[in-house]
């Protein structure tokens, strides 16, 4: 797989996983956006709302950093050494 196509493949995997989760969760009136909360609730039995919020905020921060690096093409420069 070429390095310049790596991001495209990750994007496709993400999109198809969202389609899958949406179709599976539809019968419970949930969407793929709630999936991450369900996973964290399952992994952390007895977690309270504040702890769940902390976990989600960390994940959001990672996503924001990824978006900023991608927009500035810094991610490509970092991955050239991969």
C-alpha positions in Angstrom: 0.0 0.0 0.0 1.4 3.4 -0.9 1.9 5.9 1.9 -0.1 8.6 0.1 -3.1 6.3 0.0 -2.9 5.2 3.6 -5.2 8.1 4.8 -7.8 7.3 2.2 -8.0 3.6 3.4 -8.4 4.7 7.0 -11.2 7.1 5.9 -13.0 4.3 4.0 -12.7 1.9 7.0 -14.1 4.6 9.3 -17.0 5.4 6.9 -18.0 1.8 6.5 -17.8 1.1 10.2 -20.2 4.0 10.8 -22.6 2.6 8.2 -22.3 -0.8 9.9 -22.9 0.6 13.4 -25.8 2.8 12.3 -27.5 -0.2 10.7 -26.9 -2.4 13.8 -27.9 0.2 16.3 -31.0 1.4 14.4 -33.2 -1.3 16.0 -32.4 0.3 19.5 -33.0 3.8 18.3 -29.3 4.6 18.6 -26.8 5.9 16.1 -23.1 5.5 15.6 -22.5 8.6 17.6 -23.7 6.9 20.8 -21.5 3.8 20.1 -18.4 5.2 21.8 -20.4 5.9 25.0 -21.7 2.4 25.0 -18.2 0.9 24.6 -16.9 3.0 27.4 -19.8 2.2 29.7 -19.2 -1.5 29.0 -15.5 -1.4 29.5 -15.7 0.7 32.7 -18.4 -1.0 34.8 -19.7 1.5 37.5 -18.3 4.6 35.8 -20.0 7.8 36.6 -21.0 10.6 34.3 -17.9 12.8 35.2 -15.5 9.9 34.5 -17.2 9.2 31.2 -17.0 12.9 30.3 -13.2 12.9 31.0 -12.7 9.9 28.7 -14.7 11.4 25.9 -12.9 14.8 26.2 -9.6 13.1 25.9 -10.8 11.3 22.7 -12.1 14.6 21.3 -8.8 16.3 22.0 -7.0 13.6 20.1 -9.4 14.0 17.2 -8.9 17.8 17.2 -5.1 17.4 17.1 -5.5 14.9 14.2 -7.7 17.3 12.3 -5.3 20.3 12.8 -2.3 18.2 11.8 -4.1 17.0 8.7 -5.3 20.4 7.7 -1.8 21.8 7.9 -0.3 18.8 6.0 1.9 18.1 9.1 0.6 14.6 9.3 2.0 13.8 5.9 5.4 15.1 6.9 5.3 13.1 10.1 4.2 9.9 8.3 6.9 10.2 5.7 9.3 8.6 8.2 6.8 5.8 8.9 
